[in-house]
């Protein structure tokens, strides 16, 4: 199992074995919510379109793919210190939006590895506002994982795209009759009454967004794409994505703030072929 160099809430490393069982063969793999890139790292398609609406995430992936040594060199300077004061200073500097791509990519990686619980969150003005995390040991600089990511990109034809899911899903109809696989891992539908819809970059990804996504995926399926989606197993999820075939999978949850709330949850892998 190849691990992402990015900490990402809801990363798919824990369910890759189950997920790969439901991913069909194809010529091009389109992922509108690339997240940490675990699915990309652990699959083998000839071509990938890896997209997200978060420009900081896409920039980090592009730099890791094309300038891994430069990213590692810059990150080492930041990871040499990493206390709360250093974190807050880097977060403030990052939100000025200044700096060359490899510098900002290293800063985003630093914030990602030192922030609270692998969260990625922004305020309404677009400022990164994840608080400092509590660490029993200095956060790990994922040098090996960055190099593995760059090597994987070299072996495949990969396009990184900063775009919303509607733009990305629409690309399925521009593939000249090639076999298209779309995998979607959007922010999850709340699993309880006390939960809320998750943030997606600067804005909440709510029920209306899920219904828009479901419609776009239905359209892509009718055009010939094979669609796979991950989400929470709720009545609302099954209502929104009505028409999909649902497969349940048990997943270890480790993102809860309190240890006693971390345990096994049921999620769905939904397919539309």
Secondary structure, 3 states (H helix, E strand, C coil): CCCCCCCCCCCHHHHHHHHHHHCCCCCEEEECCCCCCHHHHCCCCCEEEEEECCHHHHHHHHHHHHCHHHHHHHHHHHHCCCCHHHHHHHHHHHCCCCCCHHHHHHHHHHHHHHEHHHCCCECCCCCECCCECCCCCCCCCCHHHHHHHHHHHHHCEEEEEECCHHHHHHHHHHCCCCCEEEEECCCCCCCCCCCCCCEECCEECCHHHHHHHHHHHHHHHHCCCEEEEEEECCHHHHHHCCCCEEEEEEEECCCCCCHHHCCEEEEEEEEEC
